[in-house]
Amino acid sequence: MTSIAQIATLATFGAVWAVLSVGHSLADHVIGQTAQQAEGKAAPSAAQVADGVSPRRGWGACPGHVSSVGLVT
């Protein structure tokens, strides 16, 4: 038999998930992520790495993106 505590836990999880999901979508697509961050997060291709580009090239844009997502949510 399902207890009220289990139902409350599931309801809380569902509500928190919904809020965080909407916040993340807003941060990614509407108000948080700039085009520069989106382009900067991309990892270099194998050909670019072979030409001397650092394989960690996109890492610098990630903290800015994470910060904007955190501020929005």
N, CA and C atoms as an extended XYZ file, in Angstrom:
219
Properties=species:S:1:pos:R:3:atomname:S:1:resname:S:1:resid:I:1 pbc="F F F"
N         0.841       -1.180        0.000 N   MET     1
C         0.000        0.000        0.000 CA  MET     1
C         0.890        1.248        0.000 C   MET     1
N         0.480        2.246       -0.728 N   THR     2
C         1.239        3.482       -0.837 CA  THR     2
C         0.908        4.406        0.328 C   THR     2
N         1.950        4.920        0.960 N   SER     3
C         1.734        5.820        2.092 CA  SER     3
C         1.705        7.265        1.613 C   SER     3
N         1.190        8.136        2.455 N   ILE     4
C         1.131        9.559        2.131 CA  ILE     4
C         2.539       10.136        1.987 C   ILE     4
N         3.496        9.588        2.741 N   ALA     5
C         4.881       10.061        2.631 CA  ALA     5
C         5.464        9.750        1.251 C   ALA     5
N         5.155        8.585        0.705 N   GLN     6
C         5.636        8.238       -0.630 CA  GLN     6
C         5.009        9.140       -1.687 C   GLN     6
N         3.731        9.418       -1.536 N   ILE     7
C         3.048       10.302       -2.480 CA  ILE     7
C         3.627       11.708       -2.397 C   ILE     7
N         3.886       12.185       -1.185 N   ALA     8
C         4.470       13.515       -1.012 CA  ALA     8
C         5.868       13.585       -1.623 C   ALA     8
N         6.639       12.531       -1.464 N   THR     9
C         7.980       12.493       -2.049 CA  THR     9
C         7.909       12.550       -3.569 C   THR     9
N         7.030       11.775       -4.156 N   LEU    10
C         6.875       11.790       -5.615 CA  LEU    10
C         6.370       13.135       -6.115 C   LEU    10
N         5.427       13.729       -5.401 N   ALA    11
C         4.898       15.036       -5.798 CA  ALA    11
C         5.982       16.108       -5.709 C   ALA    11
N         6.778       16.060       -4.658 N   THR    12
C         7.869       17.023       -4.502 CA  THR    12
C         8.892       16.858       -5.612 C   THR    12
N         9.268       15.619       -5.887 N   PHE    13
C        10.219       15.358       -6.966 CA  PHE    13
C         9.680       15.889       -8.290 C   PHE    13
N         8.426       15.606       -8.586 N   GLY    14
C         7.832       16.055       -9.840 CA  GLY    14
C         7.802       17.569       -9.961 C   GLY    14
N         7.447       18.245       -8.882 N   ALA    15
C         7.386       19.706       -8.906 CA  ALA    15
C         8.773       20.314       -9.081 C   ALA    15
N         9.747       19.804       -8.356 N   VAL    16
C        11.116       20.324       -8.466 CA  VAL    16
C        11.671       20.052       -9.858 C   VAL    16
N        11.445       18.862      -10.378 N   TRP    17
C        11.924       18.540      -11.722 CA  TRP    17
C        11.316       19.489      -12.754 C   TRP    17
N        10.016       19.750      -12.657 N   ALA    18
C         9.349       20.627      -13.618 CA  ALA    18
C         9.930       22.039      -13.572 C   ALA    18
N        10.119       22.574      -12.382 N   VAL    19
C        10.659       23.931      -12.242 CA  VAL    19
C        12.084       24.006      -12.791 C   VAL    19
N        12.919       23.043      -12.437 N   LEU    20
C        14.297       23.054      -12.925 CA  LEU    20
C        14.374       22.836      -14.434 C   LEU    20
N        13.499       22.016      -14.967 N   SER    21
C        13.483       21.775      -16.407 CA  SER    21
C        13.105       23.043      -17.173 C   SER    21
N        12.082       23.732      -16.704 N   VAL    22
C        11.672       24.985      -17.350 CA  VAL    22
C        12.778       26.029      -17.218 C   VAL    22
N        13.366       26.135      -16.029 N   GLY    23
C        14.451       27.094      -15.827 CA  GLY    23
C        15.639       26.818      -16.730 C   GLY    23
N        15.987       25.559      -16.882 N   HIS    24
C        17.112       25.204      -17.747 CA  HIS    24
C        16.796       25.520      -19.203 C   HIS    24
N        15.578       25.243      -19.634 N   SER    25
C        15.197       25.559      -21.013 CA  SER    25
C        15.234       27.062      -21.262 C   SER    25
N        14.730       27.839      -20.308 N   LEU    26
C        14.794       29.295      -20.445 CA  LEU    26
C        16.243       29.769      -20.511 C   LEU    26
N        17.074       29.221      -19.644 N   ALA    27
C        18.473       29.641      -19.616 CA  ALA    27
C        19.204       29.255      -20.897 C   ALA    27
N        18.870       28.122      -21.466 N   ASP    28
C        19.539       27.683      -22.692 CA  ASP    28
C        19.049       28.425      -23.928 C   ASP    28
N        17.752       28.665      -24.013 N   HIS    29
C        17.189       29.099      -25.287 CA  HIS    29
C        16.619       30.504      -25.315 C   HIS    29
N        16.381       31.118      -24.164 N   VAL    30
C        15.693       32.407      -24.181 CA  VAL    30
C        16.560       33.529      -23.616 C   VAL    30
N        16.961       33.419      -22.352 N   ILE    31
C        17.600       34.573      -21.720 CA  ILE    31
C        18.998       34.328      -21.180 C   ILE    31
N        19.441       33.101      -21.113 N   GLY    32
C        20.689       32.859      -20.404 CA  GLY    32
C        21.918       32.681      -21.254 C   GLY    32
N        21.837       31.907      -22.302 N   GLN    33
C        23.028       31.553      -23.065 CA  GLN    33
C        23.181       32.465      -24.269 C   GLN    33
N        24.346       33.048      -24.408 N   THR    34
C        24.606       33.884      -25.570 CA  THR    34
C        25.046       33.007      -26.743 C   THR    34
N        24.961       33.572      -27.931 N   ALA    35
C        25.410       32.839      -29.118 CA  ALA    35
C        26.903       32.545      -29.019 C   ALA    35
N        27.650       33.476      -28.431 N   GLN    36
C        29.090       33.279      -28.271 CA  GLN    36
C        29.377       32.098      -27.343 C   GLN    36
N        28.604       31.972      -26.255 N   GLN    37
C        28.788       30.829      -25.360 CA  GLN    37
C        28.453       29.526      -26.078 C   GLN    37
N        27.348       29.523      -26.813 N   ALA    38
C        26.930       28.304      -27.509 CA  ALA    38
C        27.984       27.863      -28.517 C   ALA    38
N        28.510       28.806      -29.274 N   GLU    39
C        29.533       28.465      -30.263 CA  GLU    39
C        30.857       28.104      -29.593 C   GLU    39
N        31.154       28.776      -28.478 N   GLY    40
C        32.423       28.547      -27.804 CA  GLY    40
C        32.508       27.224      -27.078 C   GLY    40
N        31.363       26.630      -26.730 N   LYS    41
C        31.358       25.358      -26.012 CA  LYS    41
C        31.694       24.175      -26.905 C   LYS    41
N        31.625       24.375      -28.190 N   ALA    42
C        31.844       23.266      -29.119 CA  ALA    42
C        33.283       22.770      -29.040 C   ALA    42
N        33.425       21.475      -29.013 N   ALA    43
C        34.758       20.870      -29.016 CA  ALA    43
C        35.338       20.955      -30.425 C   ALA    43
N        36.634       21.092      -30.516 N   PRO    44
C        37.239       21.128      -31.847 CA  PRO    44
C        37.164       19.758      -32.522 C   PRO    44
N        37.149       19.783      -33.824 N   SER    45
C        37.123       18.522      -34.574 CA  SER    45
C        38.501       17.859      -34.512 C   SER    45
N        38.543       16.617      -34.919 N   ALA    46
C        39.817       15.889      -34.942 CA  ALA    46
C        40.816       16.573      -35.876 C   ALA    46
N        40.313       17.108      -36.971 N   ALA    47
C        41.201       17.800      -37.914 CA  ALA    47
C        41.774       19.070      -37.289 C   ALA    47
N        40.955       19.798      -36.527 N   GLN    48
C        41.444       21.007      -35.861 CA  GLN    48
C        42.493       20.668      -34.806 C   GLN    48
N        42.259       19.595      -34.060 N   VAL    49
C        43.244       19.168      -33.057 CA  VAL    49
C        44.546       18.768      -33.749 C   VAL    49
N        44.431       18.080      -34.875 N   ALA    50
C        45.626       17.691      -35.629 CA  ALA    50
C        46.387       18.914      -36.136 C   ALA    50
N        45.648       20.010      -36.383 N   ASP    51
C        46.281       21.251      -36.845 CA  ASP    51
C        46.841       22.086      -35.700 C   ASP    51
N        46.683       21.613      -34.464 N   GLY    52
C        47.289       22.311      -33.336 CA  GLY    52
C        46.336       23.007      -32.388 C   GLY    52
N        45.035       22.943      -32.646 N   VAL    53
C        44.062       23.554      -31.741 CA  VAL    53
C        43.980       22.709      -30.472 C   VAL    53
N        43.897       23.367      -29.328 N   SER    54
C        43.819       22.640      -28.058 CA  SER    54
C        42.528       21.823      -27.989 C   SER    54
N        42.603       20.575      -27.545 N   PRO    55
C        41.381       19.776      -27.405 CA  PRO    55
C        40.469       20.308      -26.302 C   PRO    55
N        40.971       21.209      -25.481 N   ARG    56
C        40.170       21.808      -24.408 CA  ARG    56
C        39.642       23.188      -24.796 C   ARG    56
N        39.638       23.507      -26.046 N   ARG    57
C        39.268       24.841      -26.511 CA  ARG    57
C        37.913       25.305      -25.992 C   ARG    57
N        36.915       24.461      -25.955 N   GLY    58
C        35.576       24.871      -25.566 CA  GLY    58
C        35.334       24.963      -24.072 C   GLY    58
N        36.306       24.577      -23.271 N   TRP    59
C        36.096       24.526      -21.829 CA  TRP    59
C        35.901       25.908      -21.217 C   TRP    59
N        36.490       26.923      -21.774 N   GLY    60
C        36.387       28.267      -21.199 CA  GLY    60
C        34.981       28.834      -21.213 C   GLY    60
N        34.179       28.467      -22.194 N   ALA    61
C        32.816       28.987      -22.284 CA  ALA    61
C        31.857       28.268      -21.343 C   ALA    61
N        32.218       27.088      -20.899 N   CYS    62
C        31.311       26.300      -20.054 CA  CYS    62
C        31.013       26.942      -18.699 C   CYS    62
N        31.998       27.500      -17.970 N   PRO    63
C        31.656       28.138      -16.691 CA  PRO    63
C        30.679       29.306      -16.842 C   PRO    63
N        30.816       30.070      -17.916 N   GLY    64
C        29.871       31.162      -18.156 CA  GLY    64
C        28.467       30.648      -18.397 C   GLY    64
N        28.373       29.563      -19.132 N   HIS    65
C        27.066       28.968      -19.391 CA  HIS    65
C        26.459       28.414      -18.107 C   HIS    65
N        27.259       27.711      -17.324 N   VAL    66
C        26.767       27.147      -16.064 CA  VAL    66
C        26.324       28.267      -15.126 C   VAL    66
N        27.057       29.367      -15.102 N   SER    67
C        26.680       30.507      -14.263 CA  SER    67
C        25.340       31.085      -14.685 C   SER    67
N        25.146       31.241      -15.983 N   SER    68
C        23.879       31.815      -16.446 CA  SER    68
C        22.712       30.883      -16.159 C   SER    68
N        22.913       29.582      -16.308 N   VAL    69
C        21.849       28.630      -15.977 CA  VAL    69
C        21.537       28.701      -14.489 C   VAL    69
N        22.571       28.779      -13.661 N   GLY    70
C        22.362       28.878      -12.217 CA  GLY    70
C        21.634       30.141      -11.815 C   GLY    70
N        21.936       31.249      -12.470 N   LEU    71
C        21.258       32.504      -12.144 CA  LEU    71
C        19.787       32.481      -12.546 C   LEU    71
N        19.492       31.862      -13.673 N   VAL    72
C        18.107       31.820      -14.152 CA  VAL    72
C        17.265       30.861      -13.324 C   VAL    72
N        17.837       29.711      -12.978 N   THR    73
C        17.055       28.746      -12.220 CA  THR    73
C        17.152       29.053      -10.756 C   THR    73
